[in-house]
Amino acid sequence: MVTAEQVPEATRLRLDGGRPLSPEAVAAVSAVCDRAEDTGGSSPVIVELSGTPSRGWTGELTVGLVSKWERALRRLERLPTATIAVADGDCGGLALDALLATDIRIATPSLRLAPAMADGATWPGMALHRLAQQATGTAAIRHTVLFGTPLDAVRALELHLVDEVTLDTAAAVSAAVERAAGFAGTELASRRQLLLDAHTVPFEEALGAHLAACDRELRRASAGAAT
């Protein structure tokens, strides 16, 4: 079952990619986003991921539910706090979707990333878009996107789809939480959005958003110096 729970040091979300997309999965991600937004990003979100769906997982699926899921992931991707993924074993479906929406990605050596299959083809969800956007070149993930060829942990690391491969995920998470400490709030969300837009927004259009961010930073520094 997909569950989300609050722990002292972080908001924690567990997603089982072996389960079909459901309203409960959407609600779990939305609940975590609510908590992070309500606290102003005072603690990171840790997302634990594993599993890939079996044949027939789309049987009860509707486009409306897929749309709600993608909107929930977009909220996760825009949170005013750092998001840290821990991925183990086969990751497809919900697990792959969520992994590609996080900031810091930790994997075990057994990781295999594979788009979910549906009726003999890869599922055409936004995971394919994020894979193509985030990997170092679309040619590198062509067979994964077209034919569902899995990416093992070494290859995922080479393509920068994960940041670290380790057996000691607890230590890696602690280091990631420490690294992200102090980076929270609307400015973190702003930097993330500027990064996401860099591949698709032309320089002339991006300039205004970057100048606005620079202006906010200068005003914030000025206000801090005056106190």
C-alpha positions as CSV (number, residue, x, y, z in Angstrom):
1,M,0.0,0.0,0.0
2,V,1.2,3.5,-0.7
3,T,1.7,5.4,2.5
4,A,3.1,8.7,3.6
5,E,4.1,9.6,7.2
6,Q,5.7,12.4,9.1
7,V,9.0,11.6,10.9
8,P,10.9,14.0,13.1
9,E,13.7,14.8,10.6
10,A,11.8,14.7,7.3
11,T,8.5,14.1,5.6
12,R,8.6,10.6,4.2
13,L,6.8,9.1,1.3
14,R,6.9,5.5,0.1
15,L,5.7,4.5,-3.4
16,D,5.4,1.0,-4.6
17,G,5.9,1.0,-8.4
18,G,4.5,-2.5,-8.5
19,R,1.0,-1.2,-7.8
20,P,-1.2,0.3,-10.5
21,L,-1.8,4.1,-10.4
22,S,-4.6,4.8,-8.0
23,P,-6.4,7.7,-6.3
24,E,-4.6,6.6,-3.1
25,A,-1.2,7.2,-4.8
26,V,-2.3,10.7,-5.9
27,A,-3.6,11.4,-2.4
28,A,-0.3,10.3,-0.8
29,V,1.8,12.6,-2.9
30,S,-0.6,15.4,-2.4
31,A,-0.6,15.0,1.4
32,V,3.2,15.1,1.4
33,C,3.2,18.3,-0.7
34,D,0.6,19.8,1.7
35,R,2.8,19.2,4.6
36,A,5.9,20.6,2.9
37,E,4.1,23.7,1.8
38,D,2.4,24.3,5.2
39,T,5.8,24.2,6.9
40,G,7.4,26.4,4.4
41,G,10.0,23.8,3.4
42,S,11.5,23.6,6.9
43,S,12.4,19.9,6.4
44,P,13.3,17.8,3.3
45,V,11.0,15.2,1.7
46,I,12.4,11.7,1.5
47,V,10.8,9.5,-1.2
48,E,11.4,5.7,-0.9
49,L,10.9,3.9,-4.3
50,S,10.9,0.4,-5.6
51,G,8.8,-1.9,-7.8
52,T,7.6,-2.0,-11.4
53,P,4.0,-2.8,-12.5
54,S,3.1,-6.2,-13.9
55,R,1.1,-6.9,-17.0
56,G,-2.5,-5.5,-17.0
57,W,-1.7,-2.6,-14.7
58,T,-3.7,-0.2,-16.9
59,G,-6.9,-2.1,-16.6
60,E,-8.7,0.4,-14.4
61,L,-6.8,3.5,-15.5
62,T,-8.4,6.6,-16.9
63,V,-6.9,9.7,-18.5
64,G,-8.4,11.8,-15.7
65,L,-6.5,9.8,-13.1
66,V,-3.3,10.1,-15.1
67,S,-3.8,13.9,-15.3
68,K,-4.3,14.1,-11.5
69,W,-1.1,12.0,-10.9
70,E,1.0,14.2,-13.2
71,R,-0.3,17.3,-11.5
72,A,0.6,15.8,-8.1
73,L,4.1,15.0,-9.4
74,R,4.5,18.6,-10.7
75,R,3.7,19.8,-7.2
76,L,6.4,17.5,-5.8
77,E,8.8,18.9,-8.4
78,R,8.1,22.5,-7.3
79,L,8.2,22.1,-3.5
80,P,9.9,24.8,-1.4
81,T,12.2,22.2,0.0
82,A,14.7,19.6,-1.1
83,T,13.4,16.2,-2.2
84,I,15.6,13.2,-1.8
85,A,14.8,9.8,-3.5
86,V,16.0,6.4,-2.4
87,A,15.5,3.9,-5.2
88,D,16.0,0.1,-4.8
89,G,15.7,-2.7,-7.3
90,D,13.4,-2.5,-10.3
91,C,11.8,1.0,-10.5
92,G,9.1,1.6,-13.0
93,G,5.6,3.0,-13.1
94,L,4.9,5.2,-10.0
95,A,8.5,4.7,-8.7
96,L,10.2,5.9,-11.9
97,D,7.7,8.8,-12.2
98,A,8.5,10.1,-8.7
99,L,12.3,9.5,-9.0
100,L,12.5,11.8,-12.0
101,A,10.7,14.5,-10.1
102,T,13.2,14.7,-7.1
103,D,16.3,16.8,-6.5
104,I,18.8,14.3,-5.0
105,R,18.7,10.6,-6.1
106,I,20.3,7.8,-4.2
107,A,20.2,4.3,-5.6
108,T,21.2,0.8,-4.5
109,P,23.4,-1.3,-6.8
110,S,20.4,-3.4,-7.7
111,L,18.6,-0.5,-9.3
112,R,17.0,-1.0,-12.7
113,L,15.1,1.9,-14.3
114,A,12.5,0.8,-16.8
115,P,9.4,2.5,-18.2
116,A,6.2,0.7,-17.5
117,M,4.9,-1.4,-20.4
118,A,1.3,-1.3,-21.7
119,D,0.0,-3.5,-24.5
120,G,3.4,-4.1,-26.0
121,A,4.7,-0.6,-25.9
122,T,6.2,1.7,-23.3
123,W,3.7,3.8,-21.3
124,P,3.7,7.3,-22.9
125,G,3.6,9.2,-19.6
126,M,5.7,12.2,-18.6
127,A,8.5,9.9,-17.4
128,L,9.5,9.6,-21.0
129,H,9.6,13.4,-21.2
130,R,11.7,13.7,-18.1
131,L,14.1,10.9,-19.2
132,A,14.7,12.7,-22.5
133,Q,15.1,16.1,-20.7
134,Q,17.4,14.9,-17.9
135,A,19.6,12.2,-19.5
136,T,22.9,13.3,-21.2
137,G,21.5,13.1,-24.7
138,T,18.3,11.5,-26.1
139,A,20.4,8.9,-28.0
140,A,21.6,7.5,-24.7
141,I,18.1,6.5,-23.6
142,R,16.5,5.8,-27.1
143,H,16.2,2.1,-26.5
144,T,14.8,2.6,-23.0
145,V,12.1,5.0,-24.3
146,L,11.2,3.1,-27.4
147,F,11.6,-0.5,-26.3
148,G,11.7,-0.4,-22.5
149,T,15.3,-1.6,-22.2
150,P,16.2,-1.2,-18.5
151,L,19.0,1.1,-17.3
152,D,21.0,-0.5,-14.5
153,A,22.5,1.5,-11.6
154,V,25.9,2.0,-13.3
155,R,24.2,3.3,-16.5
156,A,21.7,5.5,-14.6
157,L,24.7,7.1,-12.8
158,E,26.6,7.6,-16.0
159,L,23.5,9.4,-17.5
160,H,23.1,11.5,-14.3
161,L,19.6,10.1,-13.7
162,V,20.8,9.2,-10.2
163,D,23.5,11.0,-8.2
164,E,24.9,8.2,-6.0
165,V,24.9,4.4,-5.9
166,T,25.5,2.8,-2.5
167,L,24.6,0.0,-0.2
168,D,24.6,2.4,2.8
169,T,21.5,4.4,1.8
170,A,20.9,5.6,5.4
171,A,24.3,7.3,5.5
172,A,23.7,8.7,2.0
173,V,20.4,10.1,3.0
174,S,21.9,11.7,6.1
175,A,24.6,13.3,4.0
176,A,22.0,14.6,1.5
177,V,19.9,16.0,4.3
178,E,22.9,17.8,5.7
179,R,23.8,19.1,2.2
180,A,20.4,20.5,1.7
181,A,20.1,22.1,5.1
182,G,19.5,25.8,4.8
183,F,18.3,25.5,1.2
184,A,14.5,25.9,1.4
185,G,11.7,28.2,0.7
186,T,10.5,30.0,-2.4
187,E,14.1,30.8,-3.6
188,L,15.0,27.1,-3.8
189,A,11.8,26.5,-5.8
190,S,12.7,29.4,-8.0
191,R,16.2,28.0,-8.8
192,R,14.8,24.6,-9.5
193,Q,12.3,26.1,-12.0
194,L,15.0,28.1,-13.7
195,L,16.9,24.9,-14.1
196,L,13.9,23.0,-15.5
197,D,13.1,25.8,-17.9
198,A,16.7,26.1,-19.2
199,H,16.2,23.3,-21.8
200,T,13.0,24.7,-23.3
201,V,12.8,28.4,-22.7
202,P,14.8,30.7,-25.1
203,F,17.4,33.0,-23.6
204,E,15.3,36.1,-24.3
205,E,12.3,34.7,-22.5
206,A,14.3,33.3,-19.7
207,L,16.2,36.6,-19.1
208,G,13.2,38.2,-17.3
209,A,12.8,35.4,-14.8
210,H,16.5,35.3,-14.1
211,L,16.6,39.1,-13.6
212,A,13.6,38.9,-11.3
213,A,15.3,36.3,-9.2
214,C,18.5,38.4,-9.1
215,D,16.4,41.4,-7.9
216,R,14.8,39.3,-5.1
217,E,18.2,38.1,-4.0
218,L,19.6,41.7,-3.9
219,R,16.6,43.0,-2.0
220,R,16.9,40.1,0.5
221,A,20.6,40.7,1.0
222,S,20.0,44.4,1.4
223,A,17.3,43.8,4.0
224,G,19.6,41.4,5.9
225,A,22.4,43.9,6.0
226,A,20.1,46.6,7.3
227,T,19.0,44.6,10.3
